[in-house]
C-alpha cells in the first residue's frame, strides 16, 4: 500500500511525512477495510484525522532507527484509532449516520430485521413468534379474502368490493394457511397452560380444517342447496347500512364487481365438470 504523504517535514533530527486530513482518512479506510467492509465514511472528521496524525508522528519518531517496524506500528495505530475512535465518539449508529447504504441493505443485518430511521440503520433480532400473533394473522388473512365480512366489521375500503373467487386466489389462500400452520408447528406446545393451551389446540384445528378444505378445491361447487354466489347479494343488501353518500357510492362500486364475481364462479363450476366434481343431481 503506497504511503500517502504530500511532502516531507523535519521533526528534530529526522524527516517525517506531512499528511493531509483527506489522504490520511483515505489511507485509514484501506487499513480498516478487513474490519469494516460494509461501512464507508461519507465525510472526513477532523478529530479523527488529528488523532491519527499525532499517532503517525509518534510512530515514526519512536522508531526512527527502524522504518519497517515503525510502519507496522503505524498501520496498527491508525487501524485501531479509527475503529475505536469512531465507535466511542459516535457510537455504533454513527457508522450508519455517516455511511451510504450498500446496494442490499439486508447485507448489513443478515437474518435480522433492518430498521431505518432517517439516515440511521438499526439491526434488530427477529420477533419471536407467538400464539396471539398467529391468531391475529389468521384473522387478518380471513378478512383480506372476505371483503363482505371485513366491511361489516368497519373496513370502509372493503365495502366497495366482492370476494375474489378465482382459482388463483384459492391457491394463494392455501399457501397462506400452510405458511401459518408451519409457524404454528414451531410453537412450543408444552409452554401453554390453561386457556392458552385450549387456544393453541383450537388454532391448530382451525388451520388444519382450512387447509384440508382448500386442498379439495371447494370452489368447484360454489353453492349448497338453494344458496350460493347467485343470491349472496340479497343477504349483503339487507346487512348494508346506508347513512351517507359514501355508503351508497361504496355499494354501487361493489355492485359493479358482480360480473367479475359471477364469471369467476361460473368458471369454477366448469372446472368442476372437467374434473368430475359437481353437486349431486338432487340439488
C-alpha positions as CSV (number, residue, x, y, z in Angstrom):
1,X,0.0,0.0,0.0
2,X,1.6,3.3,-1.0
3,X,2.3,5.8,1.8
4,X,0.0,8.8,1.4
5,X,2.3,11.8,2.0
6,X,2.5,15.1,0.2
7,X,5.8,16.4,1.4
8,X,8.5,15.9,4.0
9,X,8.9,18.0,7.1
10,X,11.8,17.9,9.6
11,X,11.0,17.0,13.2
12,X,14.1,17.2,15.4
13,X,16.9,15.2,13.8
14,X,14.9,13.4,11.1
15,X,12.2,13.8,8.5
16,X,8.6,12.7,8.8
17,X,5.8,12.9,6.1
18,X,3.2,15.6,6.4
19,X,-0.3,14.2,5.7
20,X,-3.5,16.0,4.7
21,X,-6.7,15.1,6.5
22,X,-8.2,13.6,3.4
23,X,-5.2,11.5,2.4
24,X,-4.9,10.2,6.0
25,X,-8.5,9.2,6.1
26,X,-8.2,7.5,2.7
27,X,-5.2,5.6,4.0
28,X,-7.0,4.7,7.2
29,X,-10.1,3.4,5.3
30,X,-7.9,1.0,3.4
31,X,-6.3,-0.2,6.6
32,X,-9.8,-0.6,8.2
33,X,-11.3,-2.5,5.3
34,X,-10.9,-6.0,6.7
35,X,-12.8,-4.9,9.9
36,X,-15.4,-2.7,8.3
37,X,-16.2,-3.9,4.8
38,X,-19.8,-2.6,4.9
39,X,-19.0,0.8,6.5
40,X,-17.9,3.7,4.2
41,X,-17.4,7.2,5.6
42,X,-19.1,9.9,3.5
43,X,-17.5,12.9,5.3
44,X,-14.0,13.3,6.8
45,X,-13.8,14.0,10.5
46,X,-11.2,16.4,11.7
47,X,-10.9,15.0,15.2
48,X,-10.1,11.5,13.8
49,X,-7.6,13.0,11.4
50,X,-5.9,14.9,14.1
51,X,-5.7,11.9,16.4
52,X,-4.3,9.7,13.6
53,X,-1.8,12.5,12.7
54,X,-0.4,12.5,16.2
55,X,-0.1,8.8,16.3
56,X,1.6,8.9,12.9
57,X,4.2,11.3,14.2
58,X,4.7,9.2,17.3
59,X,5.2,6.0,15.4
60,X,7.8,7.5,13.0
61,X,9.7,9.3,15.7
62,X,9.7,6.4,18.2
63,X,11.0,4.0,15.5
64,X,13.2,6.4,13.5
65,X,16.0,3.8,13.5
66,X,13.8,1.0,12.2
67,X,11.5,2.2,9.4
68,X,10.0,-1.2,8.8
69,X,8.9,-1.7,12.4
70,X,7.7,1.9,12.5
71,X,5.5,1.4,9.5
72,X,4.0,-1.8,11.0
73,X,3.3,0.1,14.2
74,X,1.7,2.9,12.1
75,X,-0.7,0.5,10.5
76,X,-1.8,-0.9,13.8
77,X,-2.2,2.5,15.4
78,X,-4.2,4.0,12.6
79,X,-6.5,1.0,12.3
80,X,-7.1,0.8,16.0
81,X,-7.6,4.6,16.4
82,X,-10.1,4.8,13.5
83,X,-12.0,1.8,14.7
84,X,-12.2,2.7,18.4
85,X,-12.2,6.4,18.0
86,X,-15.2,6.5,15.7
87,X,-17.2,3.9,17.8
88,X,-16.6,5.8,21.0
89,X,-17.1,9.2,19.6
90,X,-20.2,8.5,17.6
91,X,-21.5,5.1,18.8
92,X,-22.5,2.2,16.6
93,X,-25.2,4.4,14.9
94,X,-22.5,6.8,13.9
95,X,-21.5,4.4,11.2
96,X,-25.0,4.4,9.8
97,X,-25.4,8.2,10.1
98,X,-22.3,8.9,8.0
99,X,-22.5,5.9,5.7
100,X,-24.1,5.4,2.3
101,X,-26.4,2.5,2.2
102,X,-25.0,-0.6,0.4
103,X,-26.8,-1.9,-2.7
104,X,-28.6,-4.5,-0.5
105,X,-29.4,-3.1,3.0
106,X,-30.1,-6.6,4.3
107,X,-26.4,-7.4,3.9
108,X,-25.8,-5.2,7.0
109,X,-28.0,-7.4,9.1
110,X,-28.1,-10.9,7.9
111,X,-31.1,-12.9,9.3
112,X,-32.2,-9.8,11.3
113,X,-34.8,-7.1,10.9
114,X,-33.4,-3.9,9.4
115,X,-34.9,-0.7,10.7
116,X,-34.0,2.6,9.0
117,X,-35.0,5.9,10.7
118,X,-33.7,8.8,8.7
119,X,-30.1,8.1,8.0
120,X,-29.7,5.7,10.9
121,X,-29.7,1.9,10.4
122,X,-30.5,-0.4,13.3
123,X,-30.4,-4.2,13.3
124,X,-32.9,-5.9,15.5
125,X,-33.4,-9.6,16.2
126,X,-36.5,-11.1,14.6
127,X,-39.5,-11.0,16.7
128,X,-40.3,-14.3,18.4
129,X,-43.5,-15.8,17.1
130,X,-46.4,-16.2,19.5
131,X,-49.8,-17.8,19.6
132,X,-51.5,-14.5,19.7
133,X,-49.6,-13.2,16.7
134,X,-50.5,-16.3,14.6
135,X,-54.2,-16.0,15.6
136,X,-54.2,-12.3,14.6
137,X,-52.5,-13.1,11.3
138,X,-55.0,-15.8,10.5
139,X,-57.9,-13.5,11.2
140,X,-56.3,-10.8,9.1
141,X,-55.9,-13.3,6.2
142,X,-59.6,-14.3,6.5
143,X,-60.8,-10.7,6.4
144,X,-58.5,-9.8,3.5
145,X,-60.1,-12.6,1.4
146,X,-63.6,-11.8,2.5
147,X,-64.4,-8.1,1.9
148,X,-68.1,-8.6,2.8
149,X,-67.2,-9.6,6.4
150,X,-64.4,-7.0,6.5
151,X,-66.9,-4.3,5.5
152,X,-69.3,-5.4,8.2
153,X,-66.5,-5.1,10.8
154,X,-65.7,-1.5,9.8
155,X,-63.3,-1.6,6.9
156,X,-64.5,1.2,4.7
157,X,-62.4,0.2,1.7
158,X,-63.8,-3.3,1.8
159,X,-67.4,-2.0,1.4
160,X,-66.6,-1.4,-2.3
161,X,-65.6,-4.9,-3.2
162,X,-66.7,-8.5,-3.6
163,X,-64.6,-11.6,-2.9
164,X,-62.0,-12.8,-5.4
165,X,-63.5,-16.2,-6.3
166,X,-60.8,-17.1,-8.9
167,X,-58.9,-20.4,-8.7
168,X,-55.6,-18.5,-8.3
169,X,-57.0,-16.7,-5.2
170,X,-57.9,-20.1,-3.7
171,X,-54.4,-21.4,-4.3
172,X,-52.9,-18.2,-2.8
173,X,-55.1,-18.7,0.3
174,X,-54.0,-22.4,0.6
175,X,-50.3,-21.3,0.5
176,X,-51.0,-18.6,3.1
177,X,-52.7,-21.0,5.5
178,X,-49.9,-23.6,5.1
179,X,-47.4,-20.9,6.0
180,X,-49.4,-20.0,9.1
181,X,-49.6,-23.7,10.1
182,X,-45.8,-24.0,9.7
183,X,-45.4,-21.2,12.1
184,X,-47.9,-22.9,14.4
185,X,-45.8,-26.1,14.4
186,X,-42.8,-24.0,15.5
187,X,-44.5,-23.1,18.8
188,X,-43.7,-25.0,22.0
189,X,-46.9,-26.8,22.9
190,X,-45.6,-27.6,26.4
191,X,-45.4,-23.9,27.2
192,X,-49.1,-23.3,27.1
193,X,-51.3,-23.7,30.2
194,X,-55.0,-23.2,30.9
195,X,-56.9,-21.1,28.4
196,X,-53.7,-20.6,26.3
197,X,-53.5,-24.4,25.9
198,X,-57.1,-24.5,24.7
199,X,-56.5,-21.6,22.2
200,X,-53.4,-23.4,21.0
201,X,-55.4,-26.6,20.2
202,X,-58.3,-24.7,18.6
203,X,-55.8,-22.7,16.4
204,X,-54.3,-26.0,15.1
205,X,-57.7,-27.4,14.4
206,X,-58.9,-24.3,12.6
207,X,-55.8,-24.1,10.4
208,X,-55.9,-27.8,9.7
209,X,-59.5,-27.6,8.6
210,X,-58.9,-24.6,6.3
211,X,-56.0,-26.5,4.6
212,X,-57.9,-29.7,4.3
213,X,-60.9,-28.0,2.8
214,X,-58.8,-25.8,0.4
215,X,-56.9,-28.9,-0.9
216,X,-60.3,-30.3,-2.2
217,X,-60.9,-27.1,-4.2
218,X,-64.4,-26.5,-3.0
219,X,-64.8,-23.5,-5.3
220,X,-65.9,-26.1,-8.0
221,X,-69.2,-26.3,-6.2
222,X,-70.0,-22.7,-5.2
223,X,-73.4,-23.3,-3.8
224,X,-75.2,-25.5,-1.3
225,X,-78.9,-26.4,-1.7
226,X,-80.6,-23.1,-2.5
227,X,-77.8,-20.7,-1.5
228,X,-74.6,-19.6,-3.2
229,X,-72.9,-16.9,-5.2
230,X,-76.0,-16.2,-7.3
231,X,-78.1,-14.9,-4.3
232,X,-75.4,-13.7,-2.0
233,X,-76.2,-10.1,-2.8
234,X,-79.7,-10.4,-1.4
235,X,-78.1,-11.1,2.0
236,X,-75.4,-8.3,1.6
237,X,-78.0,-5.7,0.7
238,X,-80.0,-6.4,3.8
239,X,-76.9,-6.2,6.0
240,X,-75.5,-3.0,4.5
241,X,-76.3,0.2,6.4
242,X,-76.8,3.4,4.3
243,X,-76.3,6.5,6.4
244,X,-74.5,8.9,3.9
245,X,-73.4,9.4,0.3
246,X,-70.2,7.4,0.8
247,X,-72.2,4.3,1.8
248,X,-74.3,4.4,-1.4
249,X,-71.2,5.0,-3.6
250,X,-69.4,2.1,-1.9
251,X,-72.4,-0.2,-2.6
252,X,-72.6,0.9,-6.2
253,X,-68.9,0.1,-6.6
254,X,-69.5,-3.3,-5.1
255,X,-72.4,-4.0,-7.5
256,X,-70.0,-3.1,-10.4
257,X,-67.9,-6.1,-9.5
258,X,-70.8,-8.6,-9.9
259,X,-70.0,-9.5,-13.5
260,X,-66.5,-10.4,-12.5
261,X,-67.6,-12.3,-9.4
262,X,-70.2,-14.3,-11.4
263,X,-67.8,-15.2,-14.2
264,X,-65.3,-16.5,-11.7
265,X,-67.8,-18.8,-10.1
266,X,-69.1,-20.0,-13.5
267,X,-65.5,-20.9,-14.4
268,X,-65.1,-22.7,-11.1
269,X,-68.2,-24.8,-11.9
270,X,-66.8,-25.6,-15.4
271,X,-63.6,-26.7,-13.8
272,X,-65.7,-28.9,-11.5
273,X,-67.3,-30.6,-14.5
274,X,-64.0,-31.1,-16.2
275,X,-62.7,-32.8,-13.1
276,X,-66.0,-34.7,-12.4
277,X,-66.5,-32.8,-9.1
278,X,-70.1,-31.4,-9.0
279,X,-73.1,-31.2,-6.8
280,X,-75.4,-34.2,-6.6
281,X,-78.3,-34.5,-9.1
282,X,-80.8,-34.0,-6.4
283,X,-79.6,-30.5,-5.8
